[in-house]
Amino acid sequence: MQFFTEAQELFTLIFAIHFTLIIDRVHRNYNPYDTYNAWKGQLHAIRRLFLSWVIMYILPLLNFAAFLIILGTYDVSFDPTPRGTLNIVLVGLSSFFDFGYYRLFESILYLSPKTFYTDKEADEMLAKDRGEFQAHFIPGILYVIASFIMIFIVII
C-alpha cells in the first residue's frame, strides 16, 4: 500500500476545500446543474450542463491528478528552512488552480450568454454582473499557468 507524501497531503487538503467552495459558487451564480430542464430537452440547459461538466469537473480533476502524480514522484522537502517554507507556500497556492477553471467557465458564458441561457435568463445574468470575456478568460488562464509554474518551482 502506497501512502501520500506530505506534499500530496497538503495539496489534496487545500484543493478539496477550495474545489468544494468553487463548485458551490458556480452553482449559486450560474445554475449550471439545471438537470430538470436539461432532461426536458432544453438546449440552453443541456449546453450549460455539459460546459460545467467539462470545465468545472473534468479539466480540474485531470489537472489535480497530474499535480498529485508530480508531487508524489519528486521528493518535496518541508524542512523548517526557507526552501521548505517556500515549498509549503507554493504547494498550497498551486492548489487554487481550480479558480482559474471557474474564471474560464465564466468567460465562455459571457462570450455567448444566449447560447447557455434563455433570453430572459441571459438578461438577468448580465444585469447583475457585467461580465466580459477577456475580464474572465485572461485571469483564468493566468491562474492555471501560475499553478503549473509553482509546481515546477517546487520540484526543481
Salt bridges, closest charged atoms under 4 A:
ASP24 OD2 - ARG28 NE 2.91
ASP34 OD2 - ARG48 NH2 3.41
ASP98 OD1 - HIS18 ND1 2.63
GLU106 OE1 - ARG103 NE 3.34
GLU106 OE1 - HIS136 ND1 2.99
ASP119 OD1 - LYS114 NZ 3.83
GLU121 OE1 - ARG48 NH1 3.97
ASP123 OD1 - LYS114 NZ 3.77
